[in-house]
Amino acid sequence: MKYRQLYVAIDHKHAGVVTCVADSPAELAQKCGVDLSTVSHSVSAMRQNPQKKRRFASVWTVWSDREYAKYFGEVPTC
């Protein structure tokens, strides 16, 4: 099993639907047209208190070795 962190933008006006997914905070900021600090502060606030409604968050996903190789090309050694 491999773990991968993804960064998401959430629309709380529509039942918390994920509107954008990225591999890094910088990529998410670019896709959403905001500063990197906006994403970083939101992700940090969500980690401290998951009950708060913030626009950006990070999530950990679990992948089998086969799934990881299929979607990301190679299985990491870590």
C-alpha positions as CSV (number, residue, x, y, z in Angstrom):
1,M,0.0,0.0,0.0
2,K,1.2,3.5,-0.9
3,Y,0.0,6.8,0.5
4,R,-0.2,10.0,-1.5
5,Q,-1.3,13.4,-0.3
6,L,-3.6,15.4,-2.5
7,Y,-4.8,19.0,-2.2
8,V,-8.4,19.9,-2.9
9,A,-10.6,22.9,-3.3
10,I,-14.0,22.6,-1.7
11,D,-17.3,24.3,-2.5
12,H,-19.2,24.5,0.8
13,K,-22.1,26.2,-0.9
14,H,-22.9,23.0,-2.7
15,A,-22.6,20.4,0.1
16,G,-18.8,20.4,0.3
17,V,-18.2,19.2,-3.3
18,V,-14.6,19.0,-4.4
19,T,-14.1,21.3,-7.3
20,C,-10.3,21.0,-8.0
21,V,-7.6,18.4,-7.2
22,A,-3.8,18.9,-7.4
23,D,-0.6,17.2,-6.3
24,S,0.9,20.2,-4.6
25,P,-0.3,23.4,-2.9
26,A,1.4,25.4,-5.6
27,E,-0.4,23.6,-8.3
28,L,-3.7,24.0,-6.6
29,A,-3.1,27.8,-6.1
30,Q,-2.3,28.2,-9.8
31,K,-5.4,26.2,-10.9
32,C,-7.7,28.2,-8.6
33,G,-6.1,31.6,-9.3
34,V,-5.1,32.4,-5.7
35,D,-1.8,32.9,-3.9
36,L,0.1,29.9,-2.5
37,S,-0.2,31.4,1.0
38,T,-4.0,31.3,0.8
39,V,-3.9,27.6,0.1
40,S,-1.2,26.9,2.7
41,H,-3.1,28.8,5.5
42,S,-6.3,27.1,4.7
43,V,-4.7,23.7,4.7
44,S,-3.0,24.4,8.0
45,A,-6.3,25.6,9.6
46,M,-8.1,22.5,8.4
47,R,-5.4,20.3,10.0
48,Q,-5.7,22.1,13.3
49,N,-9.6,22.0,13.3
50,P,-11.2,19.7,10.7
51,Q,-14.7,21.0,11.8
52,K,-14.0,24.4,10.3
53,K,-15.2,25.1,6.8
54,R,-12.3,26.2,4.7
55,R,-11.9,26.5,0.9
56,F,-8.8,24.3,0.6
57,A,-7.7,21.1,2.4
58,S,-5.3,18.2,2.0
59,V,-6.3,14.5,2.1
60,W,-4.3,11.3,2.2
61,T,-5.2,8.6,-0.3
62,V,-4.3,4.9,-0.2
63,W,-3.2,3.1,-3.3
64,S,-2.2,-0.5,-4.0
65,D,1.1,-1.0,-5.7
66,R,-0.7,-1.9,-8.9
67,E,-3.0,1.1,-8.9
68,Y,-0.1,3.4,-8.0
69,A,2.0,2.1,-11.0
70,K,-1.0,2.4,-13.3
71,Y,-1.8,6.1,-12.5
72,F,1.6,7.5,-11.5
73,G,4.0,5.4,-13.5
74,E,6.2,3.8,-10.9
75,V,6.0,2.6,-7.3
76,P,8.0,4.8,-4.9
77,T,10.5,3.1,-2.7
78,C,9.3,4.9,0.5
